[in-house]
């Protein structure tokens, strides 16, 4: 997804949704909009999953450090 960050992806999804809901998208372009939305949703899921894994690692490391400190006391 390159340098597209989560907030930009969400903003683009909101724009696509508004265009579709507002009948602003010609039928010819609807398929492309839906495909782009699916790509953005998958990218957001991947970013969230990656962030969740990073947070889990940090918390596990913190807990291991804390347990080591508690045992040394």
PDB file of N, CA, C, O and CB in Angstrom:
ATOM      1  N   UNK A   1       0.830  -1.190   0.000  1.00  0.00           N
ATOM      2  CA  UNK A   1       0.000   0.000   0.000  1.00  0.00           C
ATOM      3  C   UNK A   1       0.872   1.249   0.000  1.00  0.00           C
ATOM      4  O   UNK A   1       0.374   2.369  -0.118  1.00  0.00           O
ATOM      5  CB  UNK A   1      -0.943   0.000   1.209  1.00  0.00           C
ATOM      6  N   UNK A   2       2.184   1.043   0.134  1.00  0.00           N
ATOM      7  CA  UNK A   2       3.088   2.172   0.050  1.00  0.00           C
ATOM      8  C   UNK A   2       2.959   3.111   1.222  1.00  0.00           C
ATOM      9  O   UNK A   2       2.844   2.677   2.368  1.00  0.00           O
ATOM     10  CB  UNK A   2       2.856   2.917  -1.210  1.00  0.00           C
ATOM     11  N   UNK A   3       2.978   4.398   0.936  1.00  0.00           N
ATOM     12  CA  UNK A   3       2.966   5.398   1.991  1.00  0.00           C
ATOM     13  C   UNK A   3       1.558   5.818   2.408  1.00  0.00           C
ATOM     14  O   UNK A   3       1.389   6.756   3.188  1.00  0.00           O
ATOM     15  CB  UNK A   3       3.734   6.601   1.547  1.00  0.00           C
ATOM     16  N   UNK A   4       0.561   5.126   1.891  1.00  0.00           N
ATOM     17  CA  UNK A   4      -0.809   5.454   2.276  1.00  0.00           C
ATOM     18  C   UNK A   4      -1.018   5.015   3.721  1.00  0.00           C
ATOM     19  O   UNK A   4      -0.909   3.833   4.047  1.00  0.00           O
ATOM     20  CB  UNK A   4      -1.849   4.770   1.324  1.00  0.00           C
ATOM     21  N   UNK A   5      -1.314   5.963   4.560  1.00  0.00           N
ATOM     22  CA  UNK A   5      -1.498   5.623   5.964  1.00  0.00           C
ATOM     23  C   UNK A   5      -2.973   5.385   6.263  1.00  0.00           C
ATOM     24  O   UNK A   5      -3.857   5.726   5.478  1.00  0.00           O
ATOM     25  CB  UNK A   5      -0.940   6.731   6.866  1.00  0.00           C
ATOM     26  N   UNK A   6      -3.201   4.796   7.411  1.00  0.00           N
ATOM     27  CA  UNK A   6      -4.538   4.366   7.799  1.00  0.00           C
ATOM     28  C   UNK A   6      -5.567   5.492   7.684  1.00  0.00           C
ATOM     29  O   UNK A   6      -6.641   5.291   7.117  1.00  0.00           O
ATOM     30  CB  UNK A   6      -4.515   3.835   9.217  1.00  0.00           C
ATOM     31  N   UNK A   7      -5.254   6.650   8.207  1.00  0.00           N
ATOM     32  CA  UNK A   7      -6.245   7.740   8.197  1.00  0.00           C
ATOM     33  C   UNK A   7      -6.588   8.186   6.779  1.00  0.00           C
ATOM     34  O   UNK A   7      -7.730   8.555   6.502  1.00  0.00           O
ATOM     35  CB  UNK A   7      -5.725   8.936   8.998  1.00  0.00           C
ATOM     36  N   UNK A   8      -5.608   8.154   5.884  1.00  0.00           N
ATOM     37  CA  UNK A   8      -5.883   8.508   4.489  1.00  0.00           C
ATOM     38  C   UNK A   8      -6.755   7.442   3.836  1.00  0.00           C
ATOM     39  O   UNK A   8      -7.644   7.761   3.046  1.00  0.00           O
ATOM     40  CB  UNK A   8      -4.568   8.681   3.699  1.00  0.00           C
ATOM     41  N   UNK A   9      -6.501   6.171   4.166  1.00  0.00           N
ATOM     42  CA  UNK A   9      -7.306   5.085   3.614  1.00  0.00           C
ATOM     43  C   UNK A   9      -8.758   5.213   4.077  1.00  0.00           C
ATOM     44  O   UNK A   9      -9.687   5.036   3.289  1.00  0.00           O
ATOM     45  CB  UNK A   9      -6.726   3.715   4.029  1.00  0.00           C
ATOM     46  N   UNK A  10      -8.941   5.520   5.351  1.00  0.00           N
ATOM     47  CA  UNK A  10     -10.297   5.685   5.895  1.00  0.00           C
ATOM     48  C   UNK A  10     -10.994   6.862   5.216  1.00  0.00           C
ATOM     49  O   UNK A  10     -12.173   6.780   4.871  1.00  0.00           O
ATOM     50  CB  UNK A  10     -10.253   5.899   7.434  1.00  0.00           C
ATOM     51  N   UNK A  11     -10.263   7.948   5.030  1.00  0.00           N
ATOM     52  CA  UNK A  11     -10.852   9.128   4.377  1.00  0.00           C
ATOM     53  C   UNK A  11     -11.278   8.793   2.950  1.00  0.00           C
ATOM     54  O   UNK A  11     -12.350   9.204   2.507  1.00  0.00           O
ATOM     55  CB  UNK A  11      -9.848  10.307   4.370  1.00  0.00           C
ATOM     56  N   UNK A  12     -10.437   8.046   2.230  1.00  0.00           N
ATOM     57  CA  UNK A  12     -10.792   7.657   0.866  1.00  0.00           C
ATOM     58  C   UNK A  12     -12.009   6.729   0.867  1.00  0.00           C
ATOM     59  O   UNK A  12     -12.877   6.846   0.002  1.00  0.00           O
ATOM     60  CB  UNK A  12      -9.598   6.971   0.174  1.00  0.00           C
ATOM     61  N   UNK A  13     -12.075   5.815   1.826  1.00  0.00           N
ATOM     62  CA  UNK A  13     -13.246   4.939   1.939  1.00  0.00           C
ATOM     63  C   UNK A  13     -14.515   5.742   2.201  1.00  0.00           C
ATOM     64  O   UNK A  13     -15.564   5.461   1.621  1.00  0.00           O
ATOM     65  CB  UNK A  13     -13.038   3.912   3.057  1.00  0.00           C
ATOM     66  N   UNK A  14     -14.419   6.729   3.063  1.00  0.00           N
ATOM     67  CA  UNK A  14     -15.580   7.577   3.351  1.00  0.00           C
ATOM     68  C   UNK A  14     -16.030   8.325   2.097  1.00  0.00           C
ATOM     69  O   UNK A  14     -17.226   8.476   1.849  1.00  0.00           O
ATOM     70  CB  UNK A  14     -15.251   8.578   4.476  1.00  0.00           C
ATOM     71  N   UNK A  15     -15.066   8.788   1.316  1.00  0.00           N
ATOM     72  CA  UNK A  15     -15.386   9.495   0.073  1.00  0.00           C
ATOM     73  C   UNK A  15     -16.079   8.568  -0.913  1.00  0.00           C
ATOM     74  O   UNK A  15     -17.080   8.935  -1.528  1.00  0.00           O
ATOM     75  CB  UNK A  15     -14.115  10.079  -0.558  1.00  0.00           C
ATOM     76  N   UNK A  16     -15.540   7.369  -1.059  1.00  0.00           N
ATOM     77  CA  UNK A  16     -16.143   6.393  -1.969  1.00  0.00           C
ATOM     78  C   UNK A  16     -17.564   6.067  -1.524  1.00  0.00           C
ATOM     79  O   UNK A  16     -18.482   6.024  -2.343  1.00  0.00           O
ATOM     80  CB  UNK A  16     -15.291   5.105  -2.032  1.00  0.00           C
ATOM     81  N   UNK A  17     -17.742   5.837  -0.229  1.00  0.00           N
ATOM     82  CA  UNK A  17     -19.072   5.510   0.288  1.00  0.00           C
ATOM     83  C   UNK A  17     -20.058   6.650   0.025  1.00  0.00           C
ATOM     84  O   UNK A  17     -21.196   6.415  -0.381  1.00  0.00           O
ATOM     85  CB  UNK A  17     -19.002   5.208   1.795  1.00  0.00           C
ATOM     86  N   UNK A  18     -19.615   7.875   0.258  1.00  0.00           N
ATOM     87  CA  UNK A  18     -20.491   9.030   0.023  1.00  0.00           C
ATOM     88  C   UNK A  18     -20.860   9.147  -1.450  1.00  0.00           C
ATOM     89  O   UNK A  18     -22.007   9.442  -1.786  1.00  0.00           O
ATOM     90  CB  UNK A  18     -19.815  10.325   0.497  1.00  0.00           C
ATOM     91  N   UNK A  19     -19.888   8.916  -2.326  1.00  0.00           N
ATOM     92  CA  UNK A  19     -20.163   8.981  -3.768  1.00  0.00           C
ATOM     93  C   UNK A  19     -21.178   7.922  -4.178  1.00  0.00           C
ATOM     94  O   UNK A  19     -22.101   8.199  -4.944  1.00  0.00           O
ATOM     95  CB  UNK A  19     -18.865   8.803  -4.573  1.00  0.00           C
ATOM     96  N   UNK A  20     -21.004   6.718  -3.668  1.00  0.00           N
ATOM     97  CA  UNK A  20     -21.923   5.620  -4.020  1.00  0.00           C
ATOM     98  C   UNK A  20     -23.315   5.889  -3.458  1.00  0.00           C
ATOM     99  O   UNK A  20     -24.315   5.724  -4.158  1.00  0.00           O
ATOM    100  CB  UNK A  20     -21.388   4.265  -3.490  1.00  0.00           C
ATOM    101  N   UNK A  21     -23.377   6.303  -2.192  1.00  0.00           N
ATOM    102  CA  UNK A  21     -24.663   6.578  -1.563  1.00  0.00           C
ATOM    103  C   UNK A  21     -25.373   7.761  -2.212  1.00  0.00           C
ATOM    104  O   UNK A  21     -26.602   7.792  -2.274  1.00  0.00           O
ATOM    105  CB  UNK A  21     -24.472   6.842  -0.082  1.00  0.00           C
ATOM    106  N   UNK A  22     -24.615   8.717  -2.688  1.00  0.00           N
ATOM    107  CA  UNK A  22     -25.199   9.912  -3.282  1.00  0.00           C
ATOM    108  C   UNK A  22     -25.470   9.784  -4.762  1.00  0.00           C
ATOM    109  O   UNK A  22     -25.790  10.771  -5.424  1.00  0.00           O
ATOM    110  CB  UNK A  22     -24.309  11.071  -3.052  1.00  0.00           C
ATOM    111  N   UNK A  23     -25.348   8.589  -5.285  1.00  0.00           N
ATOM    112  CA  UNK A  23     -25.568   8.345  -6.713  1.00  0.00           C
ATOM    113  C   UNK A  23     -24.664   9.204  -7.591  1.00  0.00           C
ATOM    114  O   UNK A  23     -25.034   9.561  -8.710  1.00  0.00           O
ATOM    115  CB  UNK A  23     -27.022   8.606  -7.068  1.00  0.00           C
ATOM    116  N   UNK A  24     -23.470   9.536  -7.078  1.00  0.00           N
ATOM    117  CA  UNK A  24     -22.540  10.358  -7.836  1.00  0.00           C
ATOM    118  C   UNK A  24     -21.651   9.527  -8.763  1.00  0.00           C
ATOM    119  O   UNK A  24     -20.946  10.075  -9.611  1.00  0.00           O
ATOM    120  CB  UNK A  24     -21.682  11.164  -6.889  1.00  0.00           C
ATOM    121  N   UNK A  25     -21.688   8.220  -8.599  1.00  0.00           N
ATOM    122  CA  UNK A  25     -20.815   7.348  -9.379  1.00  0.00           C
ATOM    123  C   UNK A  25     -21.591   6.788 -10.567  1.00  0.00           C
ATOM    124  O   UNK A  25     -22.620   6.135 -10.393  1.00  0.00           O
ATOM    125  CB  UNK A  25     -20.249   6.198  -8.500  1.00  0.00           C
ATOM    126  N   UNK A  26     -21.097   7.046 -11.768  1.00  0.00           N
ATOM    127  CA  UNK A  26     -21.743   6.450 -12.937  1.00  0.00           C
ATOM    128  C   UNK A  26     -21.610   4.921 -12.869  1.00  0.00           C
ATOM    129  O   UNK A  26     -20.637   4.397 -12.326  1.00  0.00           O
ATOM    130  CB  UNK A  26     -21.118   7.004 -14.259  1.00  0.00           C
ATOM    131  N   UNK A  27     -22.565   4.244 -13.410  1.00  0.00           N
ATOM    132  CA  UNK A  27     -22.568   2.775 -13.372  1.00  0.00           C
ATOM    133  C   UNK A  27     -21.262   2.216 -13.927  1.00  0.00           C
ATOM    134  O   UNK A  27     -20.761   1.204 -13.437  1.00  0.00           O
ATOM    135  CB  UNK A  27     -23.763   2.215 -14.171  1.00  0.00           C
ATOM    136  N   UNK A  28     -20.713   2.868 -14.943  1.00  0.00           N
ATOM    137  CA  UNK A  28     -19.465   2.402 -15.551  1.00  0.00           C
ATOM    138  C   UNK A  28     -18.318   2.380 -14.536  1.00  0.00           C
ATOM    139  O   UNK A  28     -17.445   1.515 -14.606  1.00  0.00           O
ATOM    140  CB  UNK A  28     -19.093   3.294 -16.741  1.00  0.00           C
ATOM    141  N   UNK A  29     -18.316   3.322 -13.600  1.00  0.00           N
ATOM    142  CA  UNK A  29     -17.223   3.446 -12.643  1.00  0.00           C
ATOM    143  C   UNK A  29     -17.506   2.721 -11.326  1.00  0.00           C
ATOM    144  O   UNK A  29     -16.617   2.601 -10.484  1.00  0.00           O
ATOM    145  CB  UNK A  29     -16.948   4.905 -12.370  1.00  0.00           C
ATOM    146  N   UNK A  30     -18.713   2.246 -11.147  1.00  0.00           N
ATOM    147  CA  UNK A  30     -19.097   1.624  -9.882  1.00  0.00           C
ATOM    148  C   UNK A  30     -18.218   0.431  -9.541  1.00  0.00           C
ATOM    149  O   UNK A  30     -17.779   0.290  -8.400  1.00  0.00           O
ATOM    150  CB  UNK A  30     -20.545   1.190  -9.933  1.00  0.00           C
ATOM    151  N   UNK A  31     -17.959  -0.415 -10.508  1.00  0.00           N
ATOM    152  CA  UNK A  31     -17.137  -1.600 -10.281  1.00  0.00           C
ATOM    153  C   UNK A  31     -15.740  -1.219  -9.783  1.00  0.00           C
ATOM    154  O   UNK A  31     -15.216  -1.834  -8.854  1.00  0.00           O
ATOM    155  CB  UNK A  31     -17.030  -2.425 -11.568  1.00  0.00           C
ATOM    156  N   UNK A  32     -15.148  -0.207 -10.405  1.00  0.00           N
ATOM    157  CA  UNK A  32     -13.809   0.240 -10.001  1.00  0.00           C
ATOM    158  C   UNK A  32     -13.823   0.815  -8.580  1.00  0.00           C
ATOM    159  O   UNK A  32     -12.893   0.592  -7.806  1.00  0.00           O
ATOM    160  CB  UNK A  32     -13.276   1.296 -10.991  1.00  0.00           C
ATOM    161  N   UNK A  33     -14.870   1.544  -8.250  1.00  0.00           N
ATOM    162  CA  UNK A  33     -14.986   2.115  -6.901  1.00  0.00           C
ATOM    163  C   UNK A  33     -15.095   1.006  -5.858  1.00  0.00           C
ATOM    164  O   UNK A  33     -14.471   1.072  -4.800  1.00  0.00           O
ATOM    165  CB  UNK A  33     -16.211   3.056  -6.809  1.00  0.00           C
ATOM    166  N   UNK A  34     -15.891  -0.007  -6.167  1.00  0.00           N
ATOM    167  CA  UNK A  34     -16.067  -1.123  -5.242  1.00  0.00           C
ATOM    168  C   UNK A  34     -14.756  -1.888  -5.081  1.00  0.00           C
ATOM    169  O   UNK A  34     -14.400  -2.279  -3.969  1.00  0.00           O
ATOM    170  CB  UNK A  34     -17.183  -2.067  -5.734  1.00  0.00           C
ATOM    171  N   UNK A  35     -14.037  -2.105  -6.178  1.00  0.00           N
ATOM    172  CA  UNK A  35     -12.742  -2.787  -6.106  1.00  0.00           C
ATOM    173  C   UNK A  35     -11.759  -1.987  -5.256  1.00  0.00           C
ATOM    174  O   UNK A  35     -11.051  -2.550  -4.421  1.00  0.00           O
ATOM    175  CB  UNK A  35     -12.166  -3.006  -7.519  1.00  0.00           C
ATOM    176  N   UNK A  36     -11.718  -0.675  -5.471  1.00  0.00           N
ATOM    177  CA  UNK A  36     -10.817   0.183  -4.697  1.00  0.00           C
ATOM    178  C   UNK A  36     -11.183   0.147  -3.223  1.00  0.00           C
ATOM    179  O   UNK A  36     -10.300   0.094  -2.366  1.00  0.00           O
ATOM    180  CB  UNK A  36     -10.862   1.629  -5.218  1.00  0.00           C
ATOM    181  N   UNK A  37     -12.465   0.175  -2.921  1.00  0.00           N
ATOM    182  CA  UNK A  37     -12.908   0.107  -1.523  1.00  0.00           C
ATOM    183  C   UNK A  37     -12.465  -1.205  -0.893  1.00  0.00           C
ATOM    184  O   UNK A  37     -12.015  -1.218   0.252  1.00  0.00           O
ATOM    185  CB  UNK A  37     -14.444   0.254  -1.427  1.00  0.00           C
ATOM    186  N   UNK A  38     -12.586  -2.306  -1.624  1.00  0.00           N
ATOM    187  CA  UNK A  38     -12.161  -3.609  -1.104  1.00  0.00           C
ATOM    188  C   UNK A  38     -10.663  -3.617  -0.820  1.00  0.00           C
ATOM    189  O   UNK A  38     -10.227  -4.162   0.194  1.00  0.00           O
ATOM    190  CB  UNK A  38     -12.516  -4.728  -2.098  1.00  0.00           C
ATOM    191  N   UNK A  39      -9.872  -3.015  -1.712  1.00  0.00           N
ATOM    192  CA  UNK A  39      -8.421  -2.921  -1.505  1.00  0.00           C
ATOM    193  C   UNK A  39      -8.108  -2.115  -0.248  1.00  0.00           C
ATOM    194  O   UNK A  39      -7.262  -2.501   0.559  1.00  0.00           O
ATOM    195  CB  UNK A  39      -7.738  -2.278  -2.731  1.00  0.00           C
ATOM    196  N   UNK A  40      -8.798  -0.998  -0.095  1.00  0.00           N
ATOM    197  CA  UNK A  40      -8.568  -0.145   1.065  1.00  0.00           C
ATOM    198  C   UNK A  40      -8.948  -0.845   2.362  1.00  0.00           C
ATOM    199  O   UNK A  40      -8.240  -0.741   3.363  1.00  0.00           O
ATOM    200  CB  UNK A  40      -9.350   1.148   0.927  1.00  0.00           C
ATOM    201  N   UNK A  41     -10.066  -1.555   2.338  1.00  0.00           N
ATOM    202  CA  UNK A  41     -10.508  -2.283   3.534  1.00  0.00           C
ATOM    203  C   UNK A  41      -9.488  -3.341   3.913  1.00  0.00           C
ATOM    204  O   UNK A  41      -9.151  -3.480   5.089  1.00  0.00           O
ATOM    205  CB  UNK A  41     -11.886  -2.933   3.303  1.00  0.00           C
ATOM    206  N   UNK A  42      -8.992  -4.089   2.935  1.00  0.00           N
ATOM    207  CA  UNK A  42      -7.987  -5.111   3.220  1.00  0.00           C
ATOM    208  C   UNK A  42      -6.709  -4.483   3.762  1.00  0.00           C
ATOM    209  O   UNK A  42      -6.099  -5.015   4.690  1.00  0.00           O
ATOM    210  CB  UNK A  42      -7.680  -5.926   1.959  1.00  0.00           C
ATOM    211  N   UNK A  43      -6.306  -3.367   3.194  1.00  0.00           N
ATOM    212  CA  UNK A  43      -5.100  -2.680   3.671  1.00  0.00           C
ATOM    213  C   UNK A  43      -5.275  -2.199   5.108  1.00  0.00           C
ATOM    214  O   UNK A  43      -4.355  -2.305   5.918  1.00  0.00           O
ATOM    215  CB  UNK A  43      -4.762  -1.492   2.757  1.00  0.00           C
ATOM    216  N   UNK A  44      -6.446  -1.675   5.418  1.00  0.00           N
ATOM    217  CA  UNK A  44      -6.722  -1.232   6.786  1.00  0.00           C
ATOM    218  C   UNK A  44      -6.683  -2.409   7.753  1.00  0.00           C
ATOM    219  O   UNK A  44      -6.129  -2.302   8.847  1.00  0.00           O
ATOM    220  CB  UNK A  44      -8.089  -0.531   6.862  1.00  0.00           C
ATOM    221  N   UNK A  45      -7.269  -3.524   7.349  1.00  0.00           N
ATOM    222  CA  UNK A  45      -7.228  -4.730   8.195  1.00  0.00           C
ATOM    223  C   UNK A  45      -5.789  -5.161   8.439  1.00  0.00           C
ATOM    224  O   UNK A  45      -5.418  -5.500   9.563  1.00  0.00           O
ATOM    225  CB  UNK A  45      -8.025  -5.885   7.544  1.00  0.00           C
ATOM    226  N   UNK A  46      -4.976  -5.149   7.379  1.00  0.00           N
ATOM    227  CA  UNK A  46      -3.573  -5.536   7.514  1.00  0.00           C
ATOM    228  C   UNK A  46      -2.830  -4.595   8.462  1.00  0.00           C
ATOM    229  O   UNK A  46      -2.043  -5.039   9.298  1.00  0.00           O
ATOM    230  CB  UNK A  46      -2.890  -5.548   6.141  1.00  0.00           C
ATOM    231  N   UNK A  47      -3.087  -3.290   8.323  1.00  0.00           N
ATOM    232  CA  UNK A  47      -2.439  -2.318   9.208  1.00  0.00           C
ATOM    233  C   UNK A  47      -2.857  -2.537  10.660  1.00  0.00           C
ATOM    234  O   UNK A  47      -2.024  -2.489  11.565  1.00  0.00           O
ATOM    235  CB  UNK A  47      -2.781  -0.885   8.772  1.00  0.00           C
ATOM    236  N   UNK A  48      -4.145  -2.776  10.878  1.00  0.00           N
ATOM    237  CA  UNK A  48      -4.635  -3.008  12.241  1.00  0.00           C
ATOM    238  C   UNK A  48      -4.042  -4.280  12.825  1.00  0.00           C
ATOM    239  O   UNK A  48      -3.665  -4.319  13.996  1.00  0.00           O
ATOM    240  CB  UNK A  48      -6.165  -3.089  12.256  1.00  0.00           C
ATOM    241  N   UNK A  49      -3.963  -5.315  12.007  1.00  0.00           N
ATOM    242  CA  UNK A  49      -3.392  -6.581  12.465  1.00  0.00           C
ATOM    243  C   UNK A  49      -1.922  -6.374  12.835  1.00  0.00           C
ATOM    244  O   UNK A  49      -1.471  -6.832  13.885  1.00  0.00           O
ATOM    245  CB  UNK A  49      -3.535  -7.681  11.371  1.00  0.00           C
ATOM    246  N   UNK A  50      -1.182  -5.686  11.973  1.00  0.00           N
ATOM    247  CA  UNK A  50       0.223  -5.417  12.252  1.00  0.00           C
ATOM    248  C   UNK A  50       0.409  -4.610  13.521  1.00  0.00           C
ATOM    249  O   UNK A  50       1.297  -4.896  14.324  1.00  0.00           O
ATOM    250  CB  UNK A  50       0.854  -4.692  11.093  1.00  0.00           C
ATOM    251  N   UNK A  51      -0.425  -3.606  13.698  1.00  0.00           N
ATOM    252  CA  UNK A  51      -0.345  -2.773  14.892  1.00  0.00           C
ATOM    253  C   UNK A  51      -0.682  -3.590  16.130  1.00  0.00           C
ATOM    254  O   UNK A  51      -0.035  -3.448  17.168  1.00  0.00           O
ATOM    255  CB  UNK A  51      -1.287  -1.565  14.776  1.00  0.00           C
ATOM    256  N   UNK A  52      -1.689  -4.442  16.023  1.00  0.00           N
ATOM    257  CA  UNK A  52      -2.070  -5.298  17.145  1.00  0.00           C
ATOM    258  C   UNK A  52      -0.943  -6.238  17.541  1.00  0.00           C
ATOM    259  O   UNK A  52      -0.703  -6.463  18.727  1.00  0.00           O
ATOM    260  CB  UNK A  52      -3.313  -6.100  16.797  1.00  0.00           C
ATOM    261  N   UNK A  53      -0.255  -6.785  16.549  1.00  0.00           N
ATOM    262  CA  UNK A  53       0.867  -7.684  16.835  1.00  0.00           C
ATOM    263  C   UNK A  53       2.008  -6.925  17.498  1.00  0.00           C
ATOM    264  O   UNK A  53       2.640  -7.441  18.420  1.00  0.00           O
ATOM    265  CB  UNK A  53       1.361  -8.361  15.547  1.00  0.00           C
ATOM    266  N   UNK A  54       2.279  -5.704  17.039  1.00  0.00           N
ATOM    267  CA  UNK A  54       3.335  -4.893  17.649  1.00  0.00           C
ATOM    268  C   UNK A  54       3.005  -4.568  19.100  1.00  0.00           C
ATOM    269  O   UNK A  54       3.867  -4.657  19.974  1.00  0.00           O
ATOM    270  CB  UNK A  54       3.543  -3.597  16.854  1.00  0.00           C
ATOM    271  N   UNK A  55       1.758  -4.192  19.354  1.00  0.00           N
ATOM    272  CA  UNK A  55       1.339  -3.880  20.718  1.00  0.00           C
ATOM    273  C   UNK A  55       1.472  -5.114  21.604  1.00  0.00           C
ATOM    274  O   UNK A  55       1.923  -5.016  22.745  1.00  0.00           O
ATOM    275  CB  UNK A  55      -0.114  -3.357  20.737  1.00  0.00           C
ATOM    276  N   UNK A  56       1.083  -6.269  21.084  1.00  0.00           N
ATOM    277  CA  UNK A  56       1.180  -7.512  21.850  1.00  0.00           C
ATOM    278  C   UNK A  56       2.633  -7.800  22.218  1.00  0.00           C
ATOM    279  O   UNK A  56       2.920  -8.180  23.353  1.00  0.00           O
ATOM    280  CB  UNK A  56       0.588  -8.690  21.052  1.00  0.00           C
ATOM    281  N   UNK A  57       3.555  -7.622  21.266  1.00  0.00           N
ATOM    282  CA  UNK A  57       4.974  -7.863  21.536  1.00  0.00           C
ATOM    283  C   UNK A  57       5.496  -6.918  22.611  1.00  0.00           C
ATOM    284  O   UNK A  57       6.235  -7.328  23.506  1.00  0.00           O
ATOM    285  CB  UNK A  57       5.798  -7.705  20.254  1.00  0.00           C
ATOM    286  N   UNK A  58       5.106  -5.651  22.515  1.00  0.00           N
ATOM    287  CA  UNK A  58       5.556  -4.675  23.507  1.00  0.00           C
ATOM    288  C   UNK A  58       5.024  -5.040  24.886  1.00  0.00           C
ATOM    289  O   UNK A  58       5.761  -4.986  25.871  1.00  0.00           O
ATOM    290  CB  UNK A  58       5.103  -3.254  23.119  1.00  0.00           C
ATOM    291  N   UNK A  59       3.756  -5.411  24.961  1.00  0.00           N
ATOM    292  CA  UNK A  59       3.168  -5.778  26.249  1.00  0.00           C
ATOM    293  C   UNK A  59       3.821  -7.031  26.820  1.00  0.00           C
ATOM    294  O   UNK A  59       4.089  -7.106  28.019  1.00  0.00           O
ATOM    295  CB  UNK A  59       1.662  -5.994  26.103  1.00  0.00           C
ATOM    296  N   UNK A  60       4.078  -8.022  25.951  1.00  0.00           N
ATOM    297  CA  UNK A  60       4.738  -9.236  26.422  1.00  0.00           C
ATOM    298  C   UNK A  60       6.135  -8.919  26.944  1.00  0.00           C
ATOM    299  O   UNK A  60       6.546  -9.439  27.981  1.00  0.00           O
ATOM    300  CB  UNK A  60       4.814 -10.279  25.297  1.00  0.00           C
ATOM    301  N   UNK A  61       6.859  -8.075  26.233  1.00  0.00           N
ATOM    302  CA  UNK A  61       8.196  -7.680  26.660  1.00  0.00           C
ATOM    303  C   UNK A  61       8.132  -6.944  27.993  1.00  0.00           C
ATOM    304  O   UNK A  61       8.940  -7.186  28.889  1.00  0.00           O
ATOM    305  CB  UNK A  61       8.868  -6.800  25.594  1.00  0.00           C
ATOM    306  N   UNK A  62       7.165  -6.048  28.109  1.00  0.00           N
ATOM    307  CA  UNK A  62       6.990  -5.302  29.352  1.00  0.00           C
ATOM    308  C   UNK A  62       6.697  -6.244  30.516  1.00  0.00           C
ATOM    309  O   UNK A  62       7.268  -6.099  31.597  1.00  0.00           O
ATOM    310  CB  UNK A  62       5.860  -4.275  29.205  1.00  0.00           C
ATOM    311  N   UNK A  63       5.811  -7.205  30.291  1.00  0.00           N
ATOM    312  CA  UNK A  63       5.459  -8.143  31.354  1.00  0.00           C
ATOM    313  C   UNK A  63       6.642  -9.020  31.729  1.00  0.00           C
ATOM    314  O   UNK A  63       6.843  -9.308  32.909  1.00  0.00           O
ATOM    315  CB  UNK A  63       4.281  -9.012  30.929  1.00  0.00           C
ATOM    316  N   UNK A  64       7.434  -9.454  30.742  1.00  0.00           N
ATOM    317  CA  UNK A  64       8.617 -10.257  31.027  1.00  0.00           C
ATOM    318  C   UNK A  64       9.612  -9.445  31.841  1.00  0.00           C
ATOM    319  O   UNK A  64      10.191  -9.956  32.800  1.00  0.00           O
ATOM    320  CB  UNK A  64       9.267 -10.756  29.722  1.00  0.00           C
ATOM    321  N   UNK A  65       9.818  -8.183  31.470  1.00  0.00           N
ATOM    322  CA  UNK A  65      10.730  -7.313  32.214  1.00  0.00           C
ATOM    323  C   UNK A  65      10.230  -7.120  33.632  1.00  0.00           C
ATOM    324  O   UNK A  65      11.018  -7.150  34.577  1.00  0.00           O
ATOM    325  CB  UNK A  65      10.884  -5.952  31.514  1.00  0.00           C
ATOM    326  N   UNK A  66       8.925  -6.921  33.793  1.00  0.00           N
ATOM    327  CA  UNK A  66       8.340  -6.691  35.107  1.00  0.00           C
ATOM    328  C   UNK A  66       8.487  -7.927  35.969  1.00  0.00           C
ATOM    329  O   UNK A  66       8.819  -7.820  37.150  1.00  0.00           O
ATOM    330  CB  UNK A  66       6.865  -6.298  34.987  1.00  0.00           C
ATOM    331  N   UNK A  67       8.243  -9.119  35.392  1.00  0.00           N
ATOM    332  CA  UNK A  67       8.376 -10.355  36.158  1.00  0.00           C
ATOM    333  C   UNK A  67       9.820 -10.552  36.589  1.00  0.00           C
ATOM    334  O   UNK A  67      10.086 -10.987  37.710  1.00  0.00           O
ATOM    335  CB  UNK A  67       7.894 -11.561  35.335  1.00  0.00           C
ATOM    336  N   UNK A  68      10.754 -10.231  35.695  1.00  0.00           N
ATOM    337  CA  UNK A  68      12.173 -10.353  36.046  1.00  0.00           C
ATOM    338  C   UNK A  68      12.558  -9.411  37.177  1.00  0.00           C
ATOM    339  O   UNK A  68      13.346  -9.766  38.053  1.00  0.00           O
ATOM    340  CB  UNK A  68      13.044 -10.076  34.828  1.00  0.00           C
ATOM    341  N   UNK A  69      12.000  -8.213  37.150  1.00  0.00           N
ATOM    342  CA  UNK A  69      12.275  -7.223  38.189  1.00  0.00           C
ATOM    343  C   UNK A  69      11.640  -7.648  39.492  1.00  0.00           C
ATOM    344  O   UNK A  69      12.249  -7.499  40.551  1.00  0.00           O
ATOM    345  CB  UNK A  69      11.766  -5.838  37.777  1.00  0.00           C
ATOM    346  N   UNK A  70      10.421  -8.179  39.439  1.00  0.00           N
ATOM    347  CA  UNK A  70       9.710  -8.609  40.654  1.00  0.00           C
ATOM    348  C   UNK A  70      10.448  -9.767  41.320  1.00  0.00           C
ATOM    349  O   UNK A  70      10.516  -9.828  42.548  1.00  0.00           O
ATOM    350  CB  UNK A  70       8.253  -9.027  40.319  1.00  0.00           C
ATOM    351  N   UNK A  71      10.997 -10.676  40.538  1.00  0.00           N
ATOM    352  CA  UNK A  71      11.700 -11.844  41.088  1.00  0.00           C
ATOM    353  C   UNK A  71      13.028 -11.440  41.715  1.00  0.00           C
ATOM    354  O   UNK A  71      13.501 -12.085  42.651  1.00  0.00           O
ATOM    355  CB  UNK A  71      11.938 -12.894  39.991  1.00  0.00           C
ATOM    356  N   UNK A  72      13.620 -10.383  41.203  1.00  0.00           N
ATOM    357  CA  UNK A  72      14.904  -9.925  41.716  1.00  0.00           C
ATOM    358  C   UNK A  72      14.794  -9.159  42.995  1.00  0.00           C
ATOM    359  O   UNK A  72      15.811  -8.895  43.636  1.00  0.00           O
ATOM    360  CB  UNK A  72      15.579  -9.089  40.713  1.00  0.00           C
ATOM    361  N   UNK A  73      13.587  -8.786  43.401  1.00  0.00           N
ATOM    362  CA  UNK A  73      13.399  -7.971  44.599  1.00  0.00           C
ATOM    363  C   UNK A  73      13.467  -8.782  45.844  1.00  0.00           C
ATOM    364  O   UNK A  73      13.328  -8.241  46.941  1.00  0.00           O
ATOM    365  CB  UNK A  73      12.098  -7.253  44.549  1.00  0.00           C
TER     366      UNK A  73
END
